[in-house]
């Protein structure tokens, strides 16, 4: 929650989202919430799987696979899976927004997602600025640290997401 934000206003927004057509459908439909949940799990598998394989490659695993080819293939899968995560997560959130928005695990999940996205932007900005990374596969320590952080961050996102249901 933003420092200084009016908790009543935020709660009112969450209640409005929950009362919206989407929130009502997600809660009352026989298929919408379960389908969103299944697709969210599948999206997580593809997101975490593709990111993990790419991060492990940056960390030196499977060096025979060209890094540029891994990036082109795996990061396309990761972007698509992240889109699926956003849509399905929003559907599930809208079903119970006024109870979930201040859940400590939800807040931790959203915070780690933000950090992981900043990490992705920094990694790829630095990799593009350094032609040796993809062209000659000379991977600096900062890139390896970024990959290790990414791997841990996305595992934390999955873990925090799972724990939301238990508070």
Order of alpha helices (4+ residues) and beta strands (2+ residues): alpha-alpha-alpha-alpha-alpha-alpha-alpha-alpha
